[in-house]
Amino acid sequence: LTVLLAVAVMYLRGVVPSAEAAALLVGGPIVALIGFIDDLRSVSAPARLAVQFTAFSWCVWSLGSLPPINIGFSVVNLGIAGSIVAVIFLVWFLNLFNFMDGVDGIASVEAISVMTFATILVFWQDGEPSTVFLLLLVAASVAGFLIWNWPPARIFMGDAGSGFLGYCIGTIAWATIVTTRFTIWVWLILLGTFIVDATVTLLRRWLRGARLSEAHRSHAYQRLSRRYGSHLKVTLGVLCVNVCWLDPIAFVAAVRPSWGLPLTVVAWLPLVAMAWRCGAGIDGD
C-alpha cells in the first residue's frame, strides 16, 4: 500500500513517468491480490501463473521491448522474442523471490541491499530522479517492514508480500533495461544469490525426478539454516555475499557493458558451486 500510494502521488507530481506508474499501479495490485487470496486459501498454480503472466505482459507492453544485448563479441537483437523471453523470466523471478522467502529477514535483506546498491549505480551515472525514487521507495518500504521481519520475525510477508515485492523489483529492473540505464547483466549479477539458489534447487529436483509442484525445504539457504540452527546467520550471509561479492562485480559490469556476460559467469560460478555443495534440491538434512 505504501509503494502504490507513493507511486500514484509521485506520478501526479510528475516525478514518476506514466509508463512506470502504469506498470506498477496496474500489475502490482493484481499480483498482490492473488497472493493474498492464496495466503487465505490455496489458489491453483495455473490460476496464479495466469495472473502473473498477465501482469508482466502488461509491464513489458507498457515499458517497451528488450534492447539489443551486448554479449561481448557481438550485439544480439532478439526483437519480439526478447519480449516473450522477458515475460517468462520475470514470472520466474517473481516465483523464485517467493520461494526464497523461507527464513526470517532473507527476502527483506535481499530487496534492500539490491535496490540500495542499484541506487548507488544510478547516482554514479547521473542520479536520474524517477529511477532513484522508485529504487529507494522499495528499499525504504521494505526497511520499515524489516523492523518486524528481522530474526526472530514477528511478521511474515506471505505470498501477498513476496509476490508484490518480486513484481516491483522485476518491473523497476525492466524499466532500467529498456531505457539502457543498466544492462540485463547488471541485474542478473545483483540478484545472483536468489536466482542461483532457486534455479539450482529446481534443476536438481527435476534431475532427481521429484515433483516440482510439491512443497519442499531443500533450498540451499533452508538447508544452511537447519545446519547452523539460525535464520540470522543465513540472512547475514546473503547480505555479505551481496555486498562483498556481487555488488563490486555488478559495478564493473555497469562500467564495462561489453564485459557483462563473462562477469555474470564469474559472479555465478561460486554461487552455483556453493548451492550444489550445500545440497540444494535434496530433501532432508
C-alpha positions in Angstrom: 0.0 0.0 0.0 2.9 2.4 0.8 4.6 1.7 -2.5 1.4 2.1 -4.6 0.3 5.2 -2.8 3.7 6.8 -3.2 3.9 5.9 -6.9 0.4 7.4 -7.5 1.3 10.7 -5.7 4.7 11.0 -7.4 3.1 10.3 -10.8 0.6 13.1 -10.2 3.5 15.4 -9.2 5.4 14.5 -12.4 8.2 12.6 -10.7 7.4 9.1 -12.0 6.8 8.7 -15.8 3.4 7.4 -16.9 4.9 4.1 -18.2 6.5 3.1 -14.9 3.4 4.3 -13.0 1.0 2.3 -15.2 3.1 -0.9 -14.9 3.3 -0.7 -11.1 -0.2 0.6 -10.4 -2.0 -2.0 -12.6 0.2 -5.1 -12.4 1.2 -4.7 -8.7 -2.2 -4.8 -7.1 -3.4 -7.9 -9.1 -0.2 -9.8 -8.2 -0.6 -8.8 -4.5 -4.3 -9.7 -4.6 -3.8 -13.2 -6.0 -1.1 -13.7 -3.4 -3.3 -12.6 -0.6 -6.1 -14.9 -1.7 -3.5 -17.7 -1.8 -2.4 -16.9 1.7 -6.0 -17.2 2.9 -6.9 -20.3 0.9 -5.0 -22.2 -1.7 -5.1 -21.0 -5.3 -4.2 -23.4 -8.1 -0.8 -22.9 -9.7 -2.3 -22.4 -13.2 -4.5 -19.6 -11.8 -1.6 -17.9 -10.1 0.6 -18.2 -13.2 -2.2 -16.8 -15.4 -2.4 -13.7 -13.2 1.4 -13.3 -13.1 1.8 -13.7 -16.9 -1.0 -11.1 -17.4 0.7 -8.7 -15.0 4.2 -9.0 -16.6 2.8 -8.9 -20.1 1.2 -5.6 -19.2 4.5 -4.5 -17.7 6.6 -5.3 -20.8 4.0 -3.8 -23.1 3.9 -0.6 -21.0 7.6 -0.1 -20.6 8.9 -1.3 -24.0 10.8 -4.1 -25.6 14.3 -5.6 -24.9 17.1 -3.5 -26.4 19.9 -5.3 -28.2 22.1 -7.3 -25.8 25.8 -6.9 -25.7 27.4 -10.3 -25.3 31.0 -9.0 -25.7 31.9 -10.3 -29.1 28.6 -9.4 -30.7 25.4 -7.5 -30.1 22.2 -9.6 -30.4 18.8 -8.2 -31.2 16.0 -10.6 -30.2 13.2 -8.4 -31.4 9.7 -9.7 -30.3 11.2 -12.9 -29.0 13.1 -10.7 -26.4 9.8 -9.5 -25.0 8.4 -13.0 -24.8 11.6 -14.3 -23.0 11.4 -11.3 -20.7 7.9 -12.1 -19.6 8.8 -15.7 -18.9 11.9 -14.7 -17.0 10.1 -12.0 -15.0 7.4 -14.5 -14.0 10.1 -17.0 -12.9 11.8 -14.2 -10.9 8.6 -13.4 -9.1 8.1 -17.0 -8.1 11.7 -17.6 -7.1 11.5 -14.5 -4.9 8.5 -16.2 -3.3 10.5 -19.5 -3.0 13.4 -17.7 -1.3 11.2 -16.1 1.3 11.7 -19.0 3.7 13.7 -17.8 6.6 13.4 -14.7 8.7 14.5 -11.5 7.0 16.1 -13.0 4.0 13.8 -11.6 1.3 13.8 -8.2 3.0 17.6 -8.0 3.2 17.9 -9.1 -0.4 15.5 -6.4 -1.6 17.0 -3.6 0.5 20.6 -4.5 -0.4 19.9 -4.9 -4.2 17.8 -1.8 -4.5 20.2 0.3 -2.5 23.2 -0.6 -4.5 21.2 -0.1 -7.7 20.5 3.4 -6.4 24.3 3.9 -5.9 24.8 2.9 -9.5 22.2 5.4 -10.7 23.9 8.2 -8.7 27.2 7.2 -10.2 25.7 7.6 -13.6 23.6 10.8 -13.4 21.2 10.5 -10.5 18.1 10.4 -12.7 15.3 11.3 -10.2 12.4 8.9 -11.2 14.7 5.8 -11.1 16.2 6.9 -7.8 12.8 7.5 -6.3 11.5 4.1 -7.3 14.5 2.2 -6.1 14.6 4.0 -2.8 10.9 3.7 -2.4 11.0 -0.1 -2.5 14.1 -0.2 -0.3 12.6 2.1 2.3 9.2 0.4 2.5 10.9 -3.0 3.0 13.2 -1.5 5.6 10.2 -0.4 7.6 8.8 -3.9 7.3 12.2 -5.4 8.3 11.8 -4.0 11.8 9.2 -6.8 12.4 10.7 -9.3 10.0 14.2 -9.3 11.5 15.1 -12.7 13.0 13.3 -13.8 15.1 10.5 -12.5 12.9 7.1 -11.3 14.3 5.5 -10.7 10.9 6.0 -12.6 7.6 5.5 -11.4 4.0 3.3 -14.3 2.8 2.6 -14.7 -0.9 1.0 -11.3 -1.0 4.1 -9.5 0.2 6.8 -11.6 -1.6 4.9 -11.7 -4.9 4.3 -8.0 -4.9 7.9 -7.3 -4.0 9.1 -9.6 -6.7 6.9 -7.8 -9.2 8.1 -4.4 -8.1 11.8 -5.3 -8.4 11.2 -7.0 -11.7 9.3 -4.0 -13.1 11.8 -1.4 -12.0 14.7 -3.6 -13.3 12.9 -3.9 -16.7 12.4 -0.1 -16.8 16.1 0.5 -16.4 17.0 -2.2 -19.0 14.5 -0.8 -21.6 16.0 2.7 -21.1 19.5 1.3 -21.4 20.4 2.7 -18.0 21.5 -0.8 -16.9 22.2 -3.8 -19.0 20.4 -7.1 -18.2 23.8 -8.4 -16.9 23.9 -5.9 -14.1 20.6 -7.2 -12.7 21.5 -10.8 -13.2 24.6 -10.2 -11.1 22.9 -8.1 -8.4 20.1 -10.8 -8.0 22.5 -13.7 -8.3 22.1 -15.1 -4.8 18.4 -15.7 -5.2 18.4 -16.6 -8.9 21.2 -19.2 -8.5 19.8 -20.9 -5.3 16.3 -21.2 -6.7 17.4 -22.3 -10.1 19.9 -24.9 -8.9 17.3 -26.3 -6.5 14.7 -26.6 -9.2 17.1 -28.2 -11.7 18.4 -30.7 -9.1 15.0 -31.7 -8.0 14.0 -32.2 -11.7 17.0 -34.3 -12.3 16.2 -36.4 -9.3 12.6 -37.0 -10.6 10.9 -35.0 -7.7 7.6 -33.4 -8.3 8.3 -29.8 -8.9 4.9 -28.7 -7.7 5.1 -30.2 -4.3 6.3 -28.1 -1.3 9.8 -28.7 0.0 12.5 -27.3 2.2 15.6 -28.1 0.1 16.9 -24.7 -1.0 20.5 -24.1 -0.1 19.5 -21.3 2.3 17.0 -23.6 4.1 19.5 -26.4 4.5 22.0 -24.0 5.9 19.5 -22.5 8.4 18.9 -26.1 9.7 22.6 -26.9 9.7 23.6 -23.8 11.7 20.3 -23.7 13.7 20.0 -20.0 12.8 18.0 -17.8 10.5 20.1 -14.8 11.3 23.4 -16.3 10.2 21.9 -17.2 6.8 20.3 -13.8 6.3 23.5 -12.0 7.2 25.4 -14.4 4.9 23.2 -13.4 2.0 23.9 -9.7 2.8 27.6 -10.4 3.0 27.6 -12.2 -0.4 25.7 -9.3 -2.0 27.9 -6.5 -0.6 31.3 -8.2 -0.8 31.0 -10.3 -3.9 28.1 -9.4 -6.2 28.0 -5.6 -5.8 31.6 -5.0 -6.9 31.2 -7.2 -9.9 27.9 -5.5 -10.9 29.7 -2.2 -10.7 32.3 -3.4 -13.2 29.6 -4.7 -15.4 27.9 -1.3 -15.3 31.2 0.5 -16.2 32.1 -2.1 -18.9 28.8 -3.3 -20.6 30.7 -5.4 -23.0 32.1 -7.5 -20.1 28.6 -8.3 -18.8 28.3 -11.9 -19.9 31.7 -13.1 -18.7 31.3 -11.1 -15.4 27.9 -12.8 -14.8 29.5 -16.2 -15.3 32.3 -15.2 -12.8 29.7 -14.0 -10.3 27.5 -17.0 -10.5 30.0 -19.9 -10.6 31.0 -19.8 -6.9 27.3 -19.4 -6.0 26.4 -22.5 -8.1 29.2 -24.5 -6.5 28.1 -23.4 -3.1 24.4 -24.2 -3.7 25.4 -27.6 -5.0 27.8 -28.3 -2.2 25.1 -27.3 0.3 22.8 -30.0 -1.2 20.3 -27.6 -2.8 17.4 -29.7 -4.2 18.0 -32.7 -1.9 15.4 -33.4 0.7 16.4 -34.0 4.3 19.3 -32.7 6.3 
